[in-house]
Amino acid sequence: MSQQSTALAPPAGPRVPEAVHRRRWAVLGVLMLSLLIVVLDNSILNVAVKTIAAPAPTGIGATQSELEWSINSYTLVFAGLLFTSGLLGDRLGRKKVLLFGITVFGIGSALAAFSGSPGELIAYRAVMGLGAAFVMPSTLAVLMNVFERDEQPKAIGIWAGSVGLAIAIGPITGGILLEHFWWGSIFLVNVPVVLLALALMLWLVPDSGTPAPAASTYPACCSPSSDSSSSCTGSSTAANWPPSPT
């Protein structure tokens, strides 16, 4: 009898609301744009290292150690908060966290563009890492919420492709910017893209979240962050910061 009831049970209805389902591909485009600038900025920075190390006015005279910290400060904050930001997105709303992250990333980019010293650049890069930590997990969480299960593998593949695209075009974009503008342009170029992404998010991206997780979720969330922070700190320590006086 139970088997007959199961066989006669109607198929489950659509999981995604119709209004959200109709604009799912547009939402995916916005998520890819947000992810692209987060990844693109790191690949651009690798091209600009030599220029930033040059004395003023060409660069800011950063030492090798300071250049490594300008990269590691971003990685340290990003890795340390990645899991926690995903949890906050589930609790507070993924759209809210995504908007917060992209806004912080844009502010950090604008500040980094006008850094007057290596110390300022390191601090502002950490701000950018804070924003990026809230962007990356939120984009994937929103994607899973706007696509039906049968379309999710295809959508995830396209979403992941934006990472490869950013890595590929980053050095080219950085070279073009450095050829025509000053070194800060590699960060300032993020600002108009962030403004566009914010407008599109407010218009297209639906908000979503999940119920409060069990208490046992918190240690699982904190542990990877601690491990990531430790590994990044170890890497940065090897860069001899602060530089020993000569």
C-alpha positions in Angstrom: 0.0 0.0 0.0 2.8 2.4 0.9 4.6 1.6 -2.4 1.4 2.4 -4.3 1.0 5.7 -2.4 4.6 6.6 -3.3 4.2 5.8 -6.9 1.0 7.9 -7.1 2.5 10.8 -5.3 2.6 13.9 -7.5 6.0 15.2 -8.6 7.5 18.0 -6.5 6.7 21.5 -7.8 9.3 24.1 -8.8 11.7 24.9 -5.9 12.5 28.5 -7.2 9.7 31.1 -7.4 8.7 31.8 -11.0 9.6 35.5 -10.8 13.2 34.6 -9.7 13.4 31.7 -12.2 12.7 34.0 -15.2 15.7 36.2 -14.4 18.1 33.5 -13.3 20.6 34.0 -16.1 20.7 37.8 -15.5 21.4 37.1 -11.9 24.2 34.7 -12.9 25.7 37.5 -15.0 25.7 39.9 -12.0 27.3 37.2 -9.7 30.0 36.5 -12.3 30.7 40.3 -12.6 31.2 40.5 -8.8 33.4 37.4 -8.7 35.4 38.5 -11.7 36.6 41.8 -10.2 37.6 40.1 -7.0 39.8 37.6 -8.8 40.9 40.1 -11.5 42.4 42.5 -9.0 44.9 39.9 -7.7 46.2 39.0 -11.2 46.5 42.7 -12.1 48.6 43.3 -8.9 51.2 40.8 -9.9 51.9 42.8 -13.1 52.2 46.1 -11.1 54.7 44.9 -8.5 57.7 46.4 -10.2 56.0 49.7 -10.8 54.9 49.9 -7.1 58.4 49.2 -6.0 59.8 52.1 -8.0 60.5 55.4 -6.1 58.0 58.2 -6.2 56.4 59.6 -8.3 56.4 56.4 -10.4 55.6 54.2 -7.5 55.7 54.3 -3.7 59.1 52.7 -3.1 57.9 49.5 -1.6 60.5 47.0 -0.5 60.3 43.3 -1.4 59.0 42.6 2.1 56.3 45.3 1.8 55.2 44.0 -1.6 54.8 40.5 -0.2 52.7 41.9 2.6 50.5 43.9 0.2 49.6 40.5 -1.3 49.5 38.5 2.0 47.4 41.0 3.9 44.6 40.4 1.4 45.1 36.6 1.5 45.2 36.6 5.3 41.9 38.4 5.8 40.2 36.6 2.9 41.2 33.1 4.1 40.4 33.9 7.7 36.9 35.1 7.1 35.8 33.0 4.1 33.9 30.4 6.1 32.5 32.8 8.7 31.2 35.1 6.0 29.3 32.2 4.4 27.7 31.5 7.7 26.7 35.1 8.2 25.2 35.1 4.7 23.0 32.1 5.7 21.9 33.8 8.9 21.5 37.5 7.9 20.6 37.1 4.2 22.9 36.4 1.3 21.9 39.5 -0.7 22.7 41.8 2.3 26.1 40.1 2.8 26.9 40.3 -0.9 26.0 44.0 -1.0 28.2 44.6 2.1 31.1 42.7 0.6 31.1 44.4 -2.8 30.8 47.8 -1.1 33.7 47.2 1.2 35.8 45.9 -1.7 35.0 49.0 -3.7 35.9 51.3 -0.8 39.2 49.4 -0.2 40.0 49.6 -3.9 39.5 53.4 -4.0 41.7 53.9 -0.9 44.4 51.6 -2.2 44.6 53.5 -5.5 45.6 56.7 -3.6 47.9 55.0 -1.0 50.8 57.4 -0.1 53.0 54.7 1.5 53.5 51.0 1.5 51.9 50.7 5.0 48.7 52.3 3.7 48.7 50.0 0.7 49.0 47.0 3.0 46.1 48.2 5.2 43.8 49.0 2.3 44.6 45.7 0.7 43.4 44.0 3.9 40.1 46.0 3.6 39.8 44.6 0.0 40.3 41.1 1.4 37.6 41.7 3.9 35.1 42.6 1.1 36.2 39.7 -1.1 35.6 37.3 1.7 32.0 38.3 1.8 31.6 38.3 -1.9 32.8 34.9 -3.0 30.7 32.5 -0.8 27.6 34.7 -1.3 27.7 34.5 -5.0 27.7 30.7 -5.0 25.0 30.6 -2.3 22.7 33.0 -4.3 23.4 30.9 -7.5 22.2 27.7 -5.8 19.1 29.5 -4.7 18.0 30.9 -8.1 18.6 27.8 -10.2 16.6 24.5 -10.1 18.7 21.4 -9.2 18.9 20.2 -12.8 20.4 23.5 -14.0 22.8 24.0 -11.1 25.8 22.0 -12.5 25.6 24.1 -15.7 25.3 27.3 -13.8 28.2 26.5 -11.5 30.4 25.6 -14.4 29.7 29.0 -16.0 30.2 30.7 -12.6 33.6 29.0 -12.2 34.6 30.0 -15.7 34.6 33.6 -14.6 37.5 32.8 -12.4 39.5 31.5 -15.3 38.5 34.5 -17.4 39.7 36.9 -14.7 43.1 35.1 -14.4 43.5 35.2 -18.2 42.7 38.9 -18.8 44.2 40.2 -15.5 47.8 40.6 -16.8 46.6 42.1 -20.1 44.4 44.6 -18.3 47.1 45.5 -15.9 49.6 46.1 -18.7 47.3 48.4 -20.6 46.5 50.4 -17.4 50.1 50.8 -16.4 51.1 51.8 -20.0 48.6 54.7 -20.0 48.0 55.6 -16.3 49.7 55.6 -12.9 50.0 52.5 -10.8 46.9 53.3 -8.7 44.7 52.8 -11.7 44.9 49.0 -11.2 42.8 49.5 -8.1 40.7 52.5 -9.2 39.4 50.5 -12.2 37.4 48.4 -9.7 35.2 51.3 -8.5 33.0 51.8 -11.6 32.5 48.1 -11.9 31.5 47.9 -8.2 29.0 50.7 -8.7 27.5 48.8 -11.7 27.4 45.6 -9.8 25.7 47.2 -6.8 23.0 48.7 -9.0 22.3 45.4 -10.7 22.3 43.5 -7.4 19.7 45.8 -5.9 17.6 45.3 -9.0 17.9 41.6 -9.8 19.3 39.5 -7.0 16.7 38.1 -4.6 17.4 37.8 -0.9 17.6 34.4 0.8 18.8 32.7 3.9 18.5 29.5 6.0 17.4 28.9 9.5 19.8 29.2 12.4 22.3 26.3 12.3 23.0 24.0 15.2 25.5 25.1 17.8 28.0 22.5 16.5 28.3 24.4 13.3 30.3 27.2 14.9 33.4 25.2 15.7 33.4 23.8 12.2 33.2 27.3 10.8 36.0 28.7 13.0 38.5 25.8 12.6 39.3 26.3 8.9 39.6 30.0 9.5 42.1 29.5 12.2 44.1 27.1 10.1 44.1 29.5 7.1 45.1 32.4 9.2 48.0 30.5 10.7 49.3 29.4 7.4 49.1 32.9 6.0 50.7 34.4 9.0 53.6 31.9 8.7 54.1 32.9 5.1 54.1 36.6 6.0 56.5 36.1 8.8 59.0 34.7 6.3 58.9 38.0 4.5 60.7 39.6 7.6 58.0 42.1 8.5 58.7 44.7 9.7 61.9 45.0 7.7 65.0 45.0 9.9 66.9 48.4 9.8 70.0 48.4 7.6 
